[in-house]
Amino acid sequence: MRRTIISLNSESEIKRLEYISTLSDFTESSVYYAAQFDFSATPTTLPTAGGTWVRPASGLYSSGGTGLPTTTRVPRLIIDNASFGKVVGLTARTYTSASATVSSAQLSNTIPQIHPTSSYIVRCDLIKNEYVASGDILSAFDRGDAQVGQLISYKPSRYAWMNCYNGARTSITISIFNQNDTKVKFRDTSVSIMLLLRPKK
């Protein structure tokens, strides 16, 4: 069988397209963390399943008072505090429309930050760290398995020796910041930080 330049080019084009389509066919297993808010509609009648239900004699929705609503409504959630919105994973706005009458659910539209601090950055005014822009970063760590109010213990697997500024000092200031470069306020009255100093080699 004799092949021409045109047929070879066509075959190579087909093979190339098959190769590209194979590369573009991929699957992923991405993890998505979210909180879900369920908005249940207010009932207009008492339920019939699960036993006998009666309204209270007095008060809201009572048989002698206002009774049950005549129109089904769904509660609305107003997130007007960005910090709270970060915790639950919702941006600041109103969820469910004003006239919603059908039960619905809302998933977080951002990843919830249950704990506002994901990492800690230790800064020291003695340090001359040439590998970071600010120059005073000594170390960084996360809270590990510690829950809110528990002891955070950070023990690096090896020493991280860094250069120090030359000259005499009357004090050394160590500060701890969070991932947003905001100073962390610890309520613990007992904090233990060990610095090892050695002559430069």
MOFENNOR-V667366 format. One record per residue. N is the residue number from 1. PSI is psi in degrees with one decimal (* if undefined). D_CENTER is the distance of its C-alpha to the mean C-alpha in Angstrom with 1 decimal. Layout:
BEGIN
N & PSI & D_CENTER
N & PSI & D_CENTER
END
This chain:
BEGIN
1 & 130.9 & 63.5
2 & 129.5 & 63.3
3 & 139.3 & 60.0
4 & 168.9 & 59.9
5 & -39.6 & 57.5
6 & -44.3 & 56.2
7 & -37.1 & 55.5
8 & -42.9 & 53.8
9 & -40.9 & 51.6
10 & -43.3 & 50.7
11 & -41.7 & 50.0
12 & -35.2 & 47.8
13 & -42.7 & 45.9
14 & -45.7 & 45.4
15 & -40.8 & 44.2
16 & -42.5 & 41.8
17 & -38.0 & 40.4
18 & -40.4 & 40.0
19 & -44.6 & 38.2
20 & -43.4 & 35.8
21 & -31.8 & 35.1
22 & -40.2 & 34.4
23 & -34.8 & 31.9
24 & -7.5 & 30.1
25 & 97.2 & 29.9
26 & 159.3 & 26.7
27 & 156.4 & 24.2
28 & 159.1 & 20.7
29 & 74.4 & 18.5
30 & 146.1 & 15.0
31 & 133.4 & 12.3
32 & 113.1 & 10.3
33 & 133.0 & 7.9
34 & 155.0 & 8.8
35 & 148.5 & 10.6
36 & 130.0 & 14.2
37 & 124.2 & 16.5
38 & 126.2 & 20.2
39 & 104.6 & 22.8
40 & 136.9 & 26.1
41 & 145.4 & 29.3
42 & 138.5 & 31.8
43 & 150.0 & 34.9
44 & -12.9 & 38.3
45 & 162.0 & 40.2
46 & 146.0 & 40.0
47 & 152.5 & 38.7
48 & -17.5 & 41.5
49 & 152.4 & 39.8
50 & 21.5 & 39.2
51 & -168.2 & 42.1
52 & 127.3 & 43.8
53 & 136.2 & 41.8
54 & 150.4 & 43.4
55 & 154.3 & 42.3
56 & 161.0 & 42.7
57 & -29.6 & 46.1
58 & 164.6 & 44.6
59 & -170.1 & 41.5
60 & 135.0 & 38.9
61 & 19.8 & 39.6
62 & 162.9 & 42.7
63 & -30.4 & 45.9
64 & -5.1 & 47.9
65 & -125.9 & 45.3
66 & -21.9 & 43.2
67 & -177.2 & 42.7
68 & 156.7 & 39.8
69 & 148.1 & 38.4
70 & -19.1 & 40.5
71 & 133.2 & 37.7
72 & 133.5 & 34.5
73 & 152.4 & 31.4
74 & 132.4 & 27.7
75 & 154.6 & 25.6
76 & 147.4 & 23.4
77 & 122.1 & 20.1
78 & 114.9 & 19.9
79 & 105.2 & 16.7
80 & 9.9 & 18.4
81 & 113.0 & 16.1
82 & -34.7 & 13.3
83 & -43.0 & 11.8
84 & -38.7 & 11.9
85 & -36.4 & 10.6
86 & -38.1 & 7.2
87 & -42.8 & 7.3
88 & -9.5 & 8.7
89 & 28.7 & 7.2
90 & 136.1 & 10.7
91 & 159.8 & 12.5
92 & 113.1 & 15.5
93 & -176.4 & 18.4
94 & 133.5 & 20.5
95 & 135.5 & 19.8
96 & 140.9 & 22.9
97 & 163.4 & 26.0
98 & -29.5 & 28.6
99 & 21.7 & 31.1
100 & 135.3 & 29.0
101 & -2.6 & 31.2
102 & 136.0 & 29.5
103 & 143.7 & 26.8
104 & 174.5 & 23.5
105 & 149.5 & 19.8
106 & 120.3 & 16.8
107 & 153.7 & 13.6
108 & 140.9 & 10.4
109 & -2.1 & 10.9
110 & 164.4 & 7.5
111 & 124.6 & 4.3
112 & 139.3 & 4.0
113 & 84.9 & 3.3
114 & -42.0 & 6.5
115 & 121.3 & 7.9
116 & -19.1 & 8.0
117 & 114.7 & 9.6
118 & -23.4 & 8.5
119 & 156.7 & 12.0
120 & 140.2 & 15.4
121 & 123.2 & 18.1
122 & 124.5 & 21.7
123 & 145.5 & 24.2
124 & 129.8 & 28.0
125 & -6.1 & 30.7
126 & -22.9 & 33.1
127 & 139.7 & 31.1
128 & 76.1 & 32.2
129 & 110.1 & 29.5
130 & -0.7 & 30.7
131 & -2.5 & 27.8
132 & 154.3 & 25.2
133 & -42.8 & 25.8
134 & -27.3 & 25.7
135 & -12.2 & 27.9
136 & 11.9 & 27.1
137 & 122.5 & 24.1
138 & -43.0 & 25.3
139 & 169.2 & 22.3
140 & 143.4 & 18.6
141 & 164.5 & 17.0
142 & 179.7 & 14.0
143 & -5.1 & 14.5
144 & -133.5 & 15.4
145 & 1.2 & 16.2
146 & 132.1 & 16.7
147 & 176.7 & 15.5
148 & 128.6 & 15.7
149 & -5.5 & 19.3
150 & 165.1 & 20.1
151 & 129.2 & 21.7
152 & 120.5 & 19.7
153 & 120.9 & 22.1
154 & 116.8 & 21.9
155 & 100.3 & 24.9
156 & 149.3 & 25.0
157 & -19.8 & 27.1
158 & 161.6 & 29.4
159 & 143.2 & 30.4
160 & 89.6 & 29.2
161 & 133.2 & 32.3
162 & 158.1 & 32.1
163 & 151.3 & 34.7
164 & 158.6 & 35.5
165 & 143.7 & 37.3
166 & 158.0 & 41.1
167 & 167.8 & 43.1
168 & 150.6 & 43.4
169 & 145.4 & 40.6
170 & -16.5 & 40.9
171 & 159.5 & 37.2
172 & 126.7 & 34.0
173 & 124.1 & 30.7
174 & 127.4 & 27.5
175 & 149.0 & 24.3
176 & 128.1 & 20.7
177 & 160.5 & 17.9
178 & -175.3 & 14.1
179 & -16.8 & 12.2
180 & 11.5 & 13.1
181 & 35.9 & 16.7
182 & 135.5 & 17.1
183 & 132.8 & 19.4
184 & 136.2 & 18.2
185 & 108.4 & 20.5
186 & 140.0 & 21.3
187 & -6.5 & 23.4
188 & 131.4 & 25.0
189 & -7.5 & 28.6
190 & 101.7 & 28.9
191 & 131.9 & 27.1
192 & 117.9 & 28.7
193 & 128.4 & 28.3
194 & 123.6 & 31.0
195 & 130.4 & 32.0
196 & 128.9 & 34.7
197 & 140.5 & 37.1
198 & 157.2 & 39.7
199 & 145.5 & 42.3
200 & 137.1 & 41.3
201 & * & 42.8
END
